[in-house]
């Protein structure tokens, strides 16, 4: 059984090699690795070149945003299972993909998800926050809560059934997709009690007040687009929980 990992990148010369190495270091798992570059204007491609022979597909062309780039990777993916790793992030250790894939030996399992750790760029080894997905339930979608997307693995057949990301979203396209696949309760999901990804803070979803406001608006839109009744008070109510993650 094969897993496709997709990494999208734009002007990521400082971190892309670290992300690639974390994928290539994975043990006991068959990986198809797809890297989608948005026509970076820095030395991103130069940083990728030393690894190019071990990358299954490398695309470098302009896109309309992160979800358009992800969709390009998804259209190329041939693995039984698909995961997405951001260019600023890396896998926690060399065994996480093998452990995740073991869960799919149960052919009824459609989705596997785990936890992630946040770090600041200046100190990648120090965890500043832990995103735990263990208490996720579809009833929490109205609050904007979801499993950690970089630590989520989905069978290819799910994308074929439910569609790709809605590229009209700037930040919350992953949330909209997760609503789509979880809301009707027809798919079997399994929580894996494992810190799968180390995620660098300062990305588009953690990038200040402007992005927070955009995220709230898009979360609202995603809920109503999929028949989930919510309001801004419900969506804002998740932030105290996020603060507690800094002390967990």
C-alpha beads as a LAMMPS data file, in Angstrom:
LAMMPS data file: protein, C-alpha beads

248 atoms
247 bonds

1 atom types
1 bond types

-500.0 500.0 xlo xhi
-500.0 500.0 ylo yhi
-500.0 500.0 zlo zhi

Masses

1 110.0

Atoms # bond

1 1 1 0.000 0.000 0.000
2 1 1 1.403 3.359 -1.065
3 1 1 1.028 6.837 0.442
4 1 1 1.262 10.043 -1.581
5 1 1 2.690 13.026 0.302
6 1 1 2.164 16.468 -1.216
7 1 1 4.221 19.515 -0.251
8 1 1 3.295 22.917 -1.650
9 1 1 5.782 25.757 -1.460
10 1 1 6.242 29.385 -2.470
11 1 1 9.429 31.250 -1.631
12 1 1 10.367 28.625 0.916
13 1 1 14.134 28.471 0.425
14 1 1 14.781 28.561 4.184
15 1 1 12.676 25.514 5.092
16 1 1 11.890 23.374 2.051
17 1 1 14.968 21.151 2.400
18 1 1 14.004 20.327 5.992
19 1 1 10.492 19.331 4.926
20 1 1 11.793 17.193 2.059
21 1 1 14.352 15.444 4.251
22 1 1 11.661 14.595 6.808
23 1 1 9.653 12.857 4.060
24 1 1 12.602 11.057 2.526
25 1 1 13.761 9.818 5.940
26 1 1 10.545 7.882 6.578
27 1 1 11.104 4.172 7.139
28 1 1 9.161 1.045 6.189
29 1 1 6.648 2.779 3.939
30 1 1 6.208 3.201 0.174
31 1 1 6.008 6.916 -0.611
32 1 1 5.083 8.821 -3.729
33 1 1 6.371 12.348 -3.111
34 1 1 4.904 15.335 -4.951
35 1 1 6.267 18.869 -4.591
36 1 1 4.263 21.758 -6.047
37 1 1 6.101 25.087 -6.272
38 1 1 4.178 28.254 -7.066
39 1 1 6.944 29.672 -9.287
40 1 1 9.040 30.845 -6.352
41 1 1 11.096 33.990 -6.825
42 1 1 13.813 33.073 -4.336
43 1 1 16.176 30.062 -4.285
44 1 1 13.502 27.478 -3.477
45 1 1 14.097 25.469 -6.653
46 1 1 17.849 25.504 -6.057
47 1 1 17.181 24.070 -2.591
48 1 1 15.007 21.309 -4.098
49 1 1 17.388 20.264 -6.878
50 1 1 19.680 18.076 -4.702
51 1 1 16.634 15.927 -3.836
52 1 1 14.976 15.971 -7.253
53 1 1 15.825 12.363 -8.174
54 1 1 13.980 11.166 -5.068
55 1 1 10.893 13.313 -5.716
56 1 1 8.282 11.571 -7.844
57 1 1 6.789 14.750 -9.322
58 1 1 8.033 18.333 -9.161
59 1 1 5.871 21.125 -10.557
60 1 1 6.943 24.767 -10.680
61 1 1 4.281 27.078 -12.075
62 1 1 2.036 29.895 -10.954
63 1 1 -1.141 29.079 -9.044
64 1 1 -4.087 31.012 -7.657
65 1 1 -3.435 30.126 -4.018
66 1 1 -2.610 27.316 -1.610
67 1 1 -5.670 25.200 -2.388
68 1 1 -5.153 25.471 -6.143
69 1 1 -1.596 24.231 -5.534
70 1 1 -2.827 21.381 -3.323
71 1 1 -5.331 20.357 -5.986
72 1 1 -2.545 20.148 -8.572
73 1 1 -0.778 17.678 -6.313
74 1 1 -3.952 15.716 -5.630
75 1 1 -4.606 15.303 -9.345
76 1 1 -1.174 13.696 -9.740
77 1 1 -1.398 11.463 -6.666
78 1 1 -1.716 7.724 -7.262
79 1 1 -1.247 6.499 -3.685
80 1 1 -3.917 4.590 -1.790
81 1 1 -3.646 7.222 0.957
82 1 1 -2.802 10.929 0.703
83 1 1 -1.227 13.341 3.186
84 1 1 -0.145 16.979 2.933
85 1 1 3.001 18.402 4.527
86 1 1 3.574 22.168 4.450
87 1 1 6.969 23.476 3.352
88 1 1 7.615 25.053 6.772
89 1 1 6.790 21.859 8.673
90 1 1 8.340 18.441 9.167
91 1 1 7.429 15.003 10.482
92 1 1 8.133 14.391 14.156
93 1 1 10.218 11.288 13.536
94 1 1 11.087 8.774 10.821
95 1 1 8.368 6.274 11.785
96 1 1 5.175 8.365 11.755
97 1 1 4.101 7.554 8.196
98 1 1 4.669 3.850 8.758
99 1 1 2.552 3.949 11.913
100 1 1 -0.174 5.927 10.148
101 1 1 -0.264 3.508 7.234
102 1 1 -0.601 0.537 9.581
103 1 1 -4.013 1.913 10.598
104 1 1 -5.198 1.559 6.997
105 1 1 -4.632 -2.207 7.080
106 1 1 -8.251 -2.129 8.247
107 1 1 -9.859 -1.619 4.844
108 1 1 -12.914 0.022 6.419
109 1 1 -10.839 2.957 7.733
110 1 1 -11.103 6.011 5.468
111 1 1 -9.339 8.677 7.547
112 1 1 -6.554 8.651 10.138
113 1 1 -5.543 11.724 12.124
114 1 1 -3.242 12.593 14.998
115 1 1 -1.708 15.529 16.844
116 1 1 0.821 18.194 15.969
117 1 1 3.293 20.390 17.810
118 1 1 3.890 24.067 17.067
119 1 1 7.324 25.676 17.180
120 1 1 8.781 29.091 16.414
121 1 1 11.194 29.483 13.504
122 1 1 14.035 30.571 15.784
123 1 1 13.906 27.327 17.788
124 1 1 12.477 24.329 15.878
125 1 1 13.271 21.913 18.710
126 1 1 11.198 23.736 21.339
127 1 1 7.458 22.991 21.388
128 1 1 5.341 26.040 22.255
129 1 1 1.886 24.558 21.721
130 1 1 0.331 21.135 21.154
131 1 1 -2.720 20.708 18.932
132 1 1 -4.511 17.607 20.207
133 1 1 -7.153 16.019 17.983
134 1 1 -8.282 13.294 20.399
135 1 1 -11.524 14.975 21.449
136 1 1 -12.689 15.903 17.967
137 1 1 -16.294 15.084 17.097
138 1 1 -18.260 16.280 14.033
139 1 1 -20.612 18.162 16.355
140 1 1 -17.704 20.557 16.994
141 1 1 -17.526 21.695 13.383
142 1 1 -19.927 24.538 14.171
143 1 1 -17.235 25.921 16.496
144 1 1 -14.592 25.786 13.793
145 1 1 -12.879 22.823 15.442
146 1 1 -11.335 20.068 13.360
147 1 1 -8.553 17.476 13.464
148 1 1 -5.089 18.893 12.802
149 1 1 -5.030 19.022 9.000
150 1 1 -1.264 18.458 8.487
151 1 1 -1.618 15.359 10.691
152 1 1 -4.559 13.977 8.703
153 1 1 -4.349 11.159 6.133
154 1 1 -7.197 10.368 3.758
155 1 1 -7.749 7.523 1.320
156 1 1 -7.639 8.606 -2.307
157 1 1 -11.129 7.202 -2.776
158 1 1 -12.450 9.878 -0.388
159 1 1 -11.184 12.667 -2.658
160 1 1 -12.711 10.844 -5.612
161 1 1 -16.061 10.700 -3.816
162 1 1 -16.132 14.102 -2.082
163 1 1 -14.042 16.229 -4.435
164 1 1 -10.898 18.334 -4.064
165 1 1 -10.337 21.574 -2.143
166 1 1 -12.460 24.601 -2.959
167 1 1 -9.801 26.950 -4.325
168 1 1 -11.975 30.041 -3.804
169 1 1 -10.922 29.937 -0.114
170 1 1 -7.741 31.709 0.980
171 1 1 -7.253 30.145 4.440
172 1 1 -10.155 27.851 5.376
173 1 1 -10.246 25.515 2.378
174 1 1 -8.964 22.673 4.564
175 1 1 -11.750 23.313 7.094
176 1 1 -14.370 23.330 4.330
177 1 1 -13.043 20.013 3.023
178 1 1 -13.054 18.497 6.503
179 1 1 -16.669 19.579 7.011
180 1 1 -17.538 17.906 3.726
181 1 1 -16.033 14.544 4.639
182 1 1 -17.085 14.446 8.303
183 1 1 -20.540 16.043 8.397
184 1 1 -22.618 13.079 7.262
185 1 1 -20.844 10.491 9.438
186 1 1 -20.546 8.011 6.569
187 1 1 -16.760 7.700 6.630
188 1 1 -14.801 5.787 9.255
189 1 1 -12.139 7.911 10.943
190 1 1 -9.544 6.771 13.449
191 1 1 -7.600 8.920 15.906
192 1 1 -3.926 8.039 16.265
193 1 1 -2.491 9.164 19.653
194 1 1 0.765 10.341 18.143
195 1 1 2.441 13.706 17.523
196 1 1 2.815 13.422 13.774
197 1 1 3.939 16.848 12.568
198 1 1 5.978 19.756 13.907
199 1 1 4.399 22.922 12.506
200 1 1 6.112 26.289 12.286
201 1 1 4.122 29.218 13.636
202 1 1 3.605 32.284 11.507
203 1 1 1.980 30.565 8.536
204 1 1 -1.164 31.769 6.845
205 1 1 -3.482 30.316 9.510
206 1 1 -1.466 31.752 12.437
207 1 1 -0.334 34.996 10.846
208 1 1 -1.896 37.809 12.839
209 1 1 -5.190 39.636 13.289
210 1 1 -5.957 40.183 9.600
211 1 1 -5.667 36.484 8.851
212 1 1 -7.685 35.619 11.970
213 1 1 -10.556 37.808 10.745
214 1 1 -10.363 36.281 7.262
215 1 1 -10.345 32.809 8.813
216 1 1 -13.457 33.548 10.887
217 1 1 -15.325 34.809 7.827
218 1 1 -14.295 31.814 5.758
219 1 1 -15.151 29.382 8.547
220 1 1 -18.620 30.906 8.687
221 1 1 -18.964 30.569 4.924
222 1 1 -17.725 26.962 4.997
223 1 1 -20.286 26.006 7.637
224 1 1 -23.246 27.554 5.853
225 1 1 -22.060 26.209 2.486
226 1 1 -22.322 22.721 3.978
227 1 1 -25.493 23.132 6.012
228 1 1 -23.792 23.549 9.429
229 1 1 -25.649 26.117 11.527
230 1 1 -23.295 28.385 13.443
231 1 1 -22.584 32.011 14.310
232 1 1 -19.560 34.147 15.144
233 1 1 -19.977 33.562 18.889
234 1 1 -19.729 29.815 18.359
235 1 1 -16.682 30.226 16.146
236 1 1 -14.912 32.597 18.539
237 1 1 -15.584 30.255 21.471
238 1 1 -12.787 27.956 20.311
239 1 1 -10.038 30.493 21.053
240 1 1 -9.895 29.982 24.858
241 1 1 -9.321 26.295 24.147
242 1 1 -6.474 27.191 21.803
243 1 1 -4.857 29.256 24.550
244 1 1 -4.910 26.231 26.858
245 1 1 -2.860 24.324 24.285
246 1 1 0.135 26.491 25.195
247 1 1 0.079 24.998 28.690
248 1 1 -0.685 21.355 27.848

Bonds

1 1 1 2
2 1 2 3
3 1 3 4
4 1 4 5
5 1 5 6
6 1 6 7
7 1 7 8
8 1 8 9
9 1 9 10
10 1 10 11
11 1 11 12
12 1 12 13
13 1 13 14
14 1 14 15
15 1 15 16
16 1 16 17
17 1 17 18
18 1 18 19
19 1 19 20
20 1 20 21
21 1 21 22
22 1 22 23
23 1 23 24
24 1 24 25
25 1 25 26
26 1 26 27
27 1 27 28
28 1 28 29
29 1 29 30
30 1 30 31
31 1 31 32
32 1 32 33
33 1 33 34
34 1 34 35
35 1 35 36
36 1 36 37
37 1 37 38
38 1 38 39
39 1 39 40
40 1 40 41
41 1 41 42
42 1 42 43
43 1 43 44
44 1 44 45
45 1 45 46
46 1 46 47
47 1 47 48
48 1 48 49
49 1 49 50
50 1 50 51
51 1 51 52
52 1 52 53
53 1 53 54
54 1 54 55
55 1 55 56
56 1 56 57
57 1 57 58
58 1 58 59
59 1 59 60
60 1 60 61
61 1 61 62
62 1 62 63
63 1 63 64
64 1 64 65
65 1 65 66
66 1 66 67
67 1 67 68
68 1 68 69
69 1 69 70
70 1 70 71
71 1 71 72
72 1 72 73
73 1 73 74
74 1 74 75
75 1 75 76
76 1 76 77
77 1 77 78
78 1 78 79
79 1 79 80
80 1 80 81
81 1 81 82
82 1 82 83
83 1 83 84
84 1 84 85
85 1 85 86
86 1 86 87
87 1 87 88
88 1 88 89
89 1 89 90
90 1 90 91
91 1 91 92
92 1 92 93
93 1 93 94
94 1 94 95
95 1 95 96
96 1 96 97
97 1 97 98
98 1 98 99
99 1 99 100
100 1 100 101
101 1 101 102
102 1 102 103
103 1 103 104
104 1 104 105
105 1 105 106
106 1 106 107
107 1 107 108
108 1 108 109
109 1 109 110
110 1 110 111
111 1 111 112
112 1 112 113
113 1 113 114
114 1 114 115
115 1 115 116
116 1 116 117
117 1 117 118
118 1 118 119
119 1 119 120
120 1 120 121
121 1 121 122
122 1 122 123
123 1 123 124
124 1 124 125
125 1 125 126
126 1 126 127
127 1 127 128
128 1 128 129
129 1 129 130
130 1 130 131
131 1 131 132
132 1 132 133
133 1 133 134
134 1 134 135
135 1 135 136
136 1 136 137
137 1 137 138
138 1 138 139
139 1 139 140
140 1 140 141
141 1 141 142
142 1 142 143
143 1 143 144
144 1 144 145
145 1 145 146
146 1 146 147
147 1 147 148
148 1 148 149
149 1 149 150
150 1 150 151
151 1 151 152
152 1 152 153
153 1 153 154
154 1 154 155
155 1 155 156
156 1 156 157
157 1 157 158
158 1 158 159
159 1 159 160
160 1 160 161
161 1 161 162
162 1 162 163
163 1 163 164
164 1 164 165
165 1 165 166
166 1 166 167
167 1 167 168
168 1 168 169
169 1 169 170
170 1 170 171
171 1 171 172
172 1 172 173
173 1 173 174
174 1 174 175
175 1 175 176
176 1 176 177
177 1 177 178
178 1 178 179
179 1 179 180
180 1 180 181
181 1 181 182
182 1 182 183
183 1 183 184
184 1 184 185
185 1 185 186
186 1 186 187
187 1 187 188
188 1 188 189
189 1 189 190
190 1 190 191
191 1 191 192
192 1 192 193
193 1 193 194
194 1 194 195
195 1 195 196
196 1 196 197
197 1 197 198
198 1 198 199
199 1 199 200
200 1 200 201
201 1 201 202
202 1 202 203
203 1 203 204
204 1 204 205
205 1 205 206
206 1 206 207
207 1 207 208
208 1 208 209
209 1 209 210
210 1 210 211
211 1 211 212
212 1 212 213
213 1 213 214
214 1 214 215
215 1 215 216
216 1 216 217
217 1 217 218
218 1 218 219
219 1 219 220
220 1 220 221
221 1 221 222
222 1 222 223
223 1 223 224
224 1 224 225
225 1 225 226
226 1 226 227
227 1 227 228
228 1 228 229
229 1 229 230
230 1 230 231
231 1 231 232
232 1 232 233
233 1 233 234
234 1 234 235
235 1 235 236
236 1 236 237
237 1 237 238
238 1 238 239
239 1 239 240
240 1 240 241
241 1 241 242
242 1 242 243
243 1 243 244
244 1 244 245
245 1 245 246
246 1 246 247
247 1 247 248
